[in-house]
Amino acid sequence: MADEHEKDGLAKRIQMRRVNRSLEAAQAAGKQQQKEYGDILINHLRENGQLICISDDRSFVELLRELVVKTLKMPPTSLNITARADMMAKLARNSIDAQKTPLILIEQSLNGRDLTFVTRVLKNAFPELKILMLAQETDKNHLVLLHESGVDGFLIKPLDTSGLLEKIALAIKPQDQVDRTLDWARSLLSQGEPMRALQIANQALDQQVNSSAVLLLMGDIFRAMKDYDKAADAYTRASATSALYLEPMRKLADLYAEKGELNKQIEFLEKMDEVSPLNLDRKIQIGEILLKLKRPDKARKMFDAAMKLSHRQARENVSCVAYRVADLYTDTDPAMAASFLQRGLETRKEFWSHEDLATFNRLGLLLRRAGKWQEAVAEYQKALTVAPNDDGLHYNLAMAYLEGKDVEHARAMALKALAINPDLPRRSSRIASNLAAVFVSSNDRMHAMPLLRTALELDPGNEEAKKLMAAADTAKG
């Protein structure tokens, strides 16, 4: 028996040594990768590269400055930072005129203004620009629209130094032999040598079979050679690699426009509109072509959709400003912060969605902090029109009613929250004890006691749960 224990112990020690060696190897590889990324950025900046940052996010700006100046020991002049979106084009132009190679990091939204369209214009004017968009988590449709606008990558905040360095380095120098081969082929095509470019592209396709990027370039080469059938075939194969990759469909639409085949052109434009419905310019373009095709009813519907989208985007800009102002008041004047959130939500009223739930919940909490529990209830009720089965909303309603000493409604909302999500109390000890407080207040010991036991299981030091437990026991006695 002792021998078996010794064997087990030896096997475990050997296994742990292997694990430790794997961890050490992974750590060493990570450090080496970070060094390589650092070298890429250092070499870029030494070879007349420049980073242009358009952001009013102080924490991100400081992170970028710390990376470039403190960590990589590059001169502060390597960075050009501004919080003004109207300076973006001027800074890019000045940098290119000075024979520099700029990489732009830009906020998706700045001072309440969505910069997607500005980014597209900038990329059209300076195709050689590399652009990284800074964003909070955003929905798929917006990410697709940003990609369409020419953005080379996304930085989803918050970031750490290593993540920031990796994204910048990969934007400067993609770590892929195929990318380098494609750059060579594109250069040959731009010099008027399509046959040599096609040979190089075929080599790249051998390296990476069915690569969408290679197929896309081959389509461009065939199109330059006026071989439209082969171009269309290459673009179609590229499109098949990903339903969200819109560039091949855009190329197909342009190809058929060049051939004067409006029905085929609009077919691909409409497919793109299905995948990326937030592109205002494309909706107008589709409507224009529909008019040429003598389909006025469908054209009118598309123009109406464009107007609605324009209205929505304008309102989103207004609401974005209101939310930013609310941020400034949150700590010092909750009532004022709440009033700006209300104004922001009101401008979006026709377009409320699940994306607005966080704002409604934040507004409700601010109103409750300001002692306005009835107004908080009203806002939560509005949110329920969007998400009638959201457990968090019903929980917050229960808390608001409890603060207003409306025990009956508080109990009803707590029961509804638990019916929607029986595991809600296990999210945190505080949630469990808060729900228990509702039932203790309504003398419902049957529902209160399991919640209190859960609260104390999750956090044995929860003093509020202990007090409620004592109160429930007293009530029973």
ABEGO torsion letter per residue (X at the ends): XAAAAAAAAAAAAAAAAAAAAAAAAAAAAAAAAAAAAAAAAAAAAAAGBBBBBBBABAAAAAAAAAAAAAAAGBBAAABBBBABAAAAAAAAAAAAAAGBBBBBBBBABBGGBBAAAAAAAAAAABAABBBBBBBBBBBAAAAAAAAAAGBABBBBOBBBAAAAAAAAAAAABBBBAAAAAAAAAAAAAAAGBAAAAAAAAAAAAAABBGBAAAAAAAAAAAAAAGBAAAAAAAAAAAAAABAABAAAAAAAAAAAAAAGBAAAAAAAAAAAAAABAABAAAAAAAAAAAAAAGBAAAAAAAAAAAAAAAAAAAAAAAAAAAAAAAAAAAAABAAAAAAAAAAAAAAAAAABBAAAAAAAAAAAAAAAAAGBAAAAAAAAAAAAAABAABAAAAAAAAAAAAAAGBAAAAAAAAAAAAAABAAAAAABAAAAAAAAAAAAAAGBAAAAAAAAAAAAAABAABAAAAAAAAAAAAAAX
